[in-house]
Amino acid sequence: MKRTLLIFFVLIVLGGLGYGGYKYFWPGSKNQSGGPLNEAQLCDVDNHTCSSIQKVTNSGILKVTITASGKSVSGLEVDVATKPGAQKYYMKLTDSNGTVIFDGIPAGNYTVYFNSNNFPQQFGSPPAETVSVVSGQTAEKNIDLISK
């Protein structure tokens, strides 16, 4: 009986660890290492990790605002990388104003895109938009989603 309880307990713990590992470290999850809920994150697909953005010299700010028919879209994951599907990318959820701010990302050209797993189906395929971030400046990108 004790052995059966021990095996049951071990299976419960391992199952919880498996779920927790998926929830917090799998690309596309909203909670990778704390996820994009409160601050912008830099994520690494190969390592299944996300961390706070560390400001570097020659960096700028990217402000992205998402609307649909002129109304803000909150809680939508916004991803930014040199190209969609890149090994390293920035992510954050839009706030109540439909805005995300990526502060301290290196200057360069980026693509703003969306996690298709949580993209609202009423807007069809998630769009991808390009933007240039200039050192010491704030780049702004407004994206208005169109219902299909």
Secondary structure, 3 states (H helix, E strand, C coil): CHHHHHHHHHHHHHHHHHHHHHHHHCCCCCCHHHHHHCCCEEEECCCCEEEECCCCCCEEEEEEEEEECCEECCCCEEEEECCCCCCEEEEEECCCCCEEEEEEEECEEEEEEECCCCCCHHHCCCCCEEEEECCCCEEEEEEEECCC
